[in-house]
Amino acid sequence: MDYLVKAMAYEGKVRAYAARTTETISEAQRRHQTWATASAALGRTMTATVMMGAMLKGDDKLTVKIEGGGPVGAIIADGNAKGEVRGYVSNPQIHFELNEQGKLDVRRAVGTSGTLSVVKDLGLRDLFTGQVEIVSGEIGEDFTYYLVASEQVPSSVGVGVLVNPDHTILAAGGFIFQLMPGTDEKTIEKLETNLSQVEPISKLIQKGLSPEEVLRVVLGEEPEVLETIPVKFTCNCSKERFASGIIGLGKQEIQAMIDEDGKAEAQCHFCNETYIFTKEELEALRDE
């Protein structure tokens, strides 16, 4: 089962998150029929988004958008404080040869000239928006840069997805750790050494390590787990939501749908669910 943990380490100097997202990314892959490189780009983004969601409280939510100018197009993910996440890419059927490191060429798919933006809905009147230039296109480094530049928190983000030859997802997960103000040099050096020696996060997940064990390996000490949250692909679309969207188009537009097609089809970007509205249903919405 997919879940994430929130933890502290080094006597409260380091705040840490780790997640296993294999099933969640598998569901996104099935729904969108993504090919391997696109799956890695989407899976990394959704994994980082669900961990950033865990930094929120209550009903707060966030939307991440990565537009790097590459062939995969825009990558969009929504997350919240409850471990719920959903996402999609503009062009799901993108795959390239492996790069010189023998890994999926996510940078080539995502592109390196563009932005990563995060919009947080914290239940206030104004939304909080942060935006940074894309620095690598590999996504982990881009989220690291975002947290440092936009939220002024020294952080390290590792996200990874392993894909089977038939495009199904073998393993997915990630970690984020953040230094609290006034962390001493010795702690920072120890963490940096650990990070430089640790295996890729997707390999750790593939080996069967739990999020708690991932943190132990990455941090180099036993973390103090504060909370465990189940993670799942969740979409809040519904026929009612699309119906109110259709009403918003106005009478003439609805009448045109009735005259031209005699029905309407609406598809959710996030989960690919299709909703059919019959002629009678459209007439009722028009009259409403």
C-alpha positions, 0 to 999 in steps of 0.5 A: 500500500502507498503511504508517506511519513512525516518525520524529524531527525538530528534532534529536530534540526531536520524535517523529513518526508518520504513516500512510496507511490508505486500504486498511485503512479500505476493508476495514473499510468493506466488512466492516461496510457503514458509511455515510459519517459512520460510516466517518469516525468508525471510520476516524479511530479506527482510524488513531489506534489503529494509530499508537498501536500503533506506540508499543508494543513486541514483542507489546504491544497496545491497545484503544481505545473511544470512547463519546460518546453519539451515534447511532453508538454505541461505536467499538472498535479494536484495534491492536498494534506490528506495524501490525495493526488492526481495528475496528467501530462499534455502528451502522454505517449512520449518515450526516448532511448535511455540517456548516457547514464542508462536512465529514462531521459526525463530532462529531454521529455520535460525540457529545460527552458520554462518554469515550475509553478506552485499555487497553494489554496490555503483557504484564504481569499488570495492564493499563494503562488510561487514560480521558479525557472526550471534548472534541470528538467529532471524534476527532483532538482527543480523541486529542490530549487523551488523550495530553496528559492521560493520558500527559502527552506534549504531542502533536498528532493529525491523522486524516482520512477522505475518502469517495466518494459511493458510501460507498467510501473515497477516502483515509485517514491521519493523523499524531501528533507529540509533543514530547520533554521540554525542547523550546524555545519556538522549535520549538513556535512553528514547529510551531504555525504549520505546523499552522495552515497545513497542509491537512487530512491526508485531503486530503494523502493524497488528493493522493498524499503518502506518510507521509514527505511528510506529515511533511515538510509538517506538521513543516516540515522533513525528518524522520529516518525510524527505521522503516517498518511495513506497516499492514493490517486484521487479525482474529485470530478463528477457529473454534477461538476461538469453539468454546472460547467455546461450550464455556465456555457449559456442557453445558446451554446447548449442548444447548439450541442443539442442541435448538432450532436444530440448529446455531449461528452465531457472528459476529465483531464486528470483522470480521463473519466468520460461523462455522457449527457443525453439530449434530455439531460442537456434540455434540462440543463438548458432550461435550468 
